[in-house]
């Protein structure tokens, strides 16, 4: 997802990645003392450009296979260096607490590097599969680690990274969409009305819950950002990856994206997550009322993310429906559904 904070872009924002060729990627690695053996594979990522790279074996090594690393080239203009290094510091704190987070390597005295106008980091490559979230034992295991992540996250605040709230994800996203003319004229008034009603209900829910701690979060804790190693293998259990969206917010933000299915299924899944969480922390049940407001904010912020990335050629190719009247009609329908959901009794755990 994107931010509306201003960071000086290292390159022209239009077609920012056009010059990021395989040779540039390998030269960037060489600039921090790593030599690729020529095998390079692009990994799935719309926001940044991420590559799995095989390294040459050290001289004199009997092993013909070198290490494998993942290089992430950050989208120019999205995060400032201070915001990126703050994410890296958070990952380092989590790893120091023996929490299975895959963070960047320190190379040449730093975790953040620059080459050819790009900021990049290098992390060890970690294998794994998506967690089986229908397995309640798996959810309970994940819940235990989320509590430990939040314990570290509550130790100090972010200084440079933004907070997830009604303004940053809601109001700012709507202003960007409307000012940029991304909502078609035939849908603008309907979408604006649906948004305003939804935000009014969301604000009421936040106010009814009262003050809850805002702590450093993973921020985008969906199943694709958890790698699972089966029991019986080294490093069994979850490994959390991609702290790119780390920000401050309520603890429940890192739980609700792991829920799926009907209300009964979500209740059961939530119960397992919170059971695990409570072994290492104390989850504030008041925050359960924030699940639907947070889902609503993510819905609006997603549209703003697409809008802000539309100059990148990969976006029109992969999201051709964005901007159509049908897309915005669907957004109106979802906002109206979310308005109803936010007024229902919250899930219990």
C-alpha positions, 0 to 999 in steps of 0.5 A: 500500500502507499503513503501520502507522506512526501519523500524525495524521489531518487528517480523520475517517478514515471516508469521508475523501474525502467532502468532496473535491468538484471545487470543493474541488480547484479551490479548493486549487489556487487556494490555491497560485496556480494557476487551473483552467479547469474541466476536471478528470478523476479518475485511477485511484488507490485509495490517494489521490485524484488529478486531472488539471487544465487550467489557465487560460492566462496573461493576454496569452498567444496560446496558448488552451491552458494547462498541465496538472497533476496534483494528488494529495490524500494519504489522511489518516492514512497518511503524516505530513508529514515522511514525505511531504516526505522522499519529495518530497526524494528525488524532487528529488534524482533529478531533480537527477541528471537521472533521469526522475522526475516529482516535485512542483512547488515552489509558494509555497515548498513541495512539500506543501500543505494545504487543507480538511483535506487534504495535497496536492501538484501535479506536471506532467502527463506522458504515456506508455504502459506499457513493452513489457517483452517487448522486452529493449532496453526492459528494459535501458534501464529497468535503467540508470535503476534503477541510477542511482536506486539510486546516489542512493538509497544516498547517504543513508538515509530518516529518517522512512520505514519499511523493507521487511522481514519485520516491517513487511510480514509480521508487522505485516500478519498481526497486523492481519489476525488482530486485526481479525477479517478472516480468517474463522473457518473459514480462520483456522487454515489461513491462520495456519499457512500464513503461519507456515511461509512466514515461517519459510522467508522468514526462512531465505532472508534469513539465508542471503543475509546482509547486503545494503545497504538503500537508498532505493527507488522501492518500487512499481516495477511497469509501471504506474508507468513511463511510456514515450515511444517513440524519436523523440519528445521525452523518449524512454524511461522516466519513473518516477512515483508515489514514494508507496511509497518506502521503504528496502530491498534493490535487487532490490525495484525489479526483480522486479515487472518480471518476468512469465511462466515461469521461462525468460522471467523469467530472460531478462527479469532478464538484460536488466534486470541488464545495463542495471543493471551499466552504471551500478552493480553489482548484488549477485547474492545479492539474487536469492534474495530475489525470492520472499521479497519476493513473499511479503511483498507478498502478505500486505501486500496483504491488510492494505492491503485490510483497512485501507482497508475503511472507504473505500466505494470498496474494498467496491465494487471488491474485493467478494470480500475477506473471503470464505472463497474469498478466504482459501482462495486466499491459503492456496494462494498462501502454500503455493506461495510456500513451495515457490518460496522453496525452489527455486534462485533465478533467475540473471542 
